[in-house]
C-alpha cells in the first residue's frame, strides 16, 4: 500500500500510523507529547481527519482532480462538495477556538495530515466558502519550510499506487 515506511525490519502502512511511529521513534515529542492528556487532542484530530475529513473529499477530488469517469455524477459531486465544505467548517471552528493550530497554540503532529488536507482543499477547483481561520492557518503553515515543500506545493494530488513522488 502507499504510503509505506520500512524502518529496518519494521514495515508500517497508513499515513497517520507512520506519522505517530516517526514521532515516537525519532524524538518528535515536540510534535507528539508523551503525556496522555497532551496527546489526546492530537490523536482525536488525526483520527477525525482519517475518517470524517477524508471521506468528505474523496468523491469531489476523484471527479475534479483525477477526472475519474466513475465520479462524474453531477448530483453526487454537488453533495460531495457540500459535505467537504461542512468538514472544512469544522476545522474553521476549531481554528477559531485555538487561534493558531488545530490541536492548540503550538504546531503538533495533527497539523501534518490536517495541513495536507487544507492544501488539497485550496488546490481543488471548486467553490470555496470563506473560512478565514482556515485561510490564516494555511498562510501560517506556509511559513514552515517543510510545508512549502510537501504541503503547499501547488499539487492537490495523492499519489496512486505505483507512482513515485
Rosetta blueprint (number, residue, H / E / L):
1 X L
2 X L
3 X L
4 X E
5 X E
6 X E
7 X E
8 X L
9 X L
10 X E
11 X E
12 X E
13 X E
14 X L
15 X H
16 X H
17 X H
18 X H
19 X H
20 X H
21 X H
22 X H
23 X H
24 X H
25 X H
26 X L
27 X L
28 X L
29 X L
30 X L
31 X L
32 X L
33 X L
34 X L
35 X L
36 X H
37 X H
38 X H
39 X H
40 X H
41 X H
42 X H
43 X H
44 X H
45 X H
46 X H
47 X H
48 X H
49 X H
50 X H
51 X H
52 X H
53 X H
54 X H
55 X H
56 X H
57 X H
58 X H
59 X H
60 X H
61 X H
62 X H
63 X H
64 X H
65 X L
66 X L
67 X L
68 X L
69 X H
70 X H
71 X H
72 X L
73 X L
74 X H
75 X H
76 X H
77 X H
78 X H
79 X H
80 X H
81 X H
82 X H
83 X H
84 X H
85 X H
86 X H
87 X H
88 X H
89 X H
90 X H
91 X H
92 X H
93 X H
94 X H
95 X H
96 X H
97 X H
98 X H
99 X L
100 X L
101 X E
102 X L
103 X L
104 X E
105 X L
106 X L
107 X L
108 X L
109 X L
110 X H
111 X H
112 X H
113 X H
114 X H
115 X H
116 X H
117 X H
118 X H
119 X H
120 X H
121 X H
122 X H
123 X H
124 X L
125 X L
126 X L
127 X L
128 X L
129 X L
130 X L
131 X L
132 X H
133 X H
134 X H
135 X H
136 X H
137 X H
138 X H
139 X H
140 X H
141 X H
142 X H
143 X L
144 X L
145 X H
146 X H
147 X H
148 X H
149 X H
150 X H
151 X L
152 X L
153 X L
154 X L
155 X L
156 X L
157 X L
158 X L
159 X L
160 X L
161 X L
162 X L
163 X L
164 X L
165 X L
